[in-house]
């Protein structure tokens, strides 16, 4: 290994993940740029996660007394590995249910070498499963990837699925916190909080189109609701924590757009209800016809990467409209809980 070659350390936090840890490790070892070290962080596991990880050639770091879930587990292992790394080295943090596509590490490392970024993430697709709700998530992920690619990798959050982080940037983050840790253990969305912290310290983030991966989808509506409620409430609480700054301005603008979308949806459905239930006739107002046409076109175009059948299916509002209403209801609940500081139940 040449003296100028940055090292890449992979950290995979895992709690009872024996069913998918082999797939995650297989995708890591298949990278064109092979990592220099791969560590599975077994956090309070009661299954064979550690055993399977060792069989697949990974080191295993078992947490001790961790009560802070993923963020606490990562802080423990980072405390052990960071002192031996150079500022130009990189740490890839990825979920145990994430499977990297070939070239992820190499492309991400090339981006980090440009010097403008403290972290490089990826866009993800959903793996099979979950029936109808799984299909809707795969469409959602395809739209997210399209949006990121159209913006040439600009993202507002390095998602926890997989992100390559420059060690020098991680040290800056740790130095900025009173306890010297990298991850904030008090928040619901540690990946979003870390992104905000990096931004405030002058480290950019990006998700280039070459960095792709797949992840599991939630298989029930209940699991999906809990996941999205945590994501949304966590994001809102992170923004409240940081306030209105040059870094959070666009995030707050996105929240405003989300709120306006909820208002428009309520007005749209109220108009339909009034026409059918009160006037007993469906009148086609030009403004709502235009809104519907735009919505249908966006549904079809934004999932083209999943094939023409899915694009055609997406044009039928009855298929995807319930999913949008579901997500908006979750958003409303998240705003409510964040506003009134409701007790966290997960």
Residue, then its C-alpha position, 0 to 999 in steps of 0.5 A: x500500500x502506497x504511503x499516499x493512498x487513503x485507507x478505507x474503513x467500513x463500519x456496519x452497525x448491526x442489531x440482530x441482522x444475521x439474515x442480511x449481514x452476509x449480503x452486505x459483506x458480500x457487496x463490500x468485498x465485491x467492490x473494485x476498490x477493496x476496503x482496507x478494513x471491515x468492521x461489523x459493530x454487533x450491538x446488543x445482538x441476541x442472534x448469530x450476527x457476529x458469527x456470520x460476520x466473522x465467517x464472511x471475513x469481517x472483524x467484529x466489534x461488540x458494543x459494551x453497555x450501549x443504550x443509545x442504539x445506532x449512534x451510540x454503537x458508532x461512537x464506541x467503535x469510532x472512538x477505537x478506530x479514529x486515533x489510528x487513521x489519518x485525516x485523508x483516510x475515509x470511513x464508510x458507514x453503512x446499514x446492515x441491510x444495505x447492499x452496495x452496487x459495484x464501484x460505490x467505494x471507488x467513485x465515492x473516494x474519488x469525490x472525497x479526493x476533490x477536497x470539497x466534500x466531507x461526506x459522499x452518499x448514494x442513491x438507493x433502490x428498494x429490494x423486492x418484497x412487501x407486496x403493494x406497500x413495497x412497490x410504492x416504496x420502490x417507486x418513491x426511491x426511484x423518484x428520489x434517485x431521479x431528483x438527486x441525479x437531475x441536481x447533479x448529486x446535490x442532497x440535503x441529507x447523507x442517508x444512513x444507508x451508506x456514506x463515505x466520510x472523510x476522517x478529517x471531517x469526522x474529527x472536526x465534528x467530534x471537536x465541535x461537540x462537548x463530549x467529543x463524540x461524532x454522532x449525537x445520541x439524543x436525536x432521532x435521525x443521527x444521519x441528518x444531524x451529522x449532515x447539518x453539523x458537517x455543513x455548519x463546519x464547512x464540509x459539503x456533501x454529495x451523492x453522485x449518480x455512480x454511487x448506488x445501492x439497494x436497501x430493504x423496504x418496510x413490509x407493512x403499513x405499520x412499520x412504514x408509518x413508524x419509520x417515516x414518523x421517526x424520519x420526519x419528526x427527527x428532521x424537524x427537531x434537528x432543524x429546530x435544534x439548529x435554527x435558521x442559518x445559511x445551512x438550514x435555510x433550504x431545509x426550512x423551505x422544503x418543510x414549507x413546501x411540504x406544509x403547502x402540499x398538505x394544504x393543497x391536498x386538503x383543499x383538493x379533496x374537500x372540493x371533490x367531497x363537496x361536489x359529490x356529497x353536497x351538490x350531487x354532481x362532479x364539476x370540473x374546475x379548470x384549476x383542479x383539472x390542471x393540478x390533476x394533469x400535472x400530478x399525473x404527468x409527474x407520476x408517470x415520468x418520475x418512475x420511467x427507470x422502473x419500466x413502462x408498465x410502472x409508468x402506466x400504473x402510476x398514471x392511475x391516481x387511485x394506485x398512488x394517491x393513497x400512499x401520498x395521503x398516507x405520507x402526508x398524514x404521517x407528516x402532520x403527526x410528526x409536525x404535531x409531535x415535534x411542536x408539542x414535544x410528545x414523548x418518543x415511543x421508539 
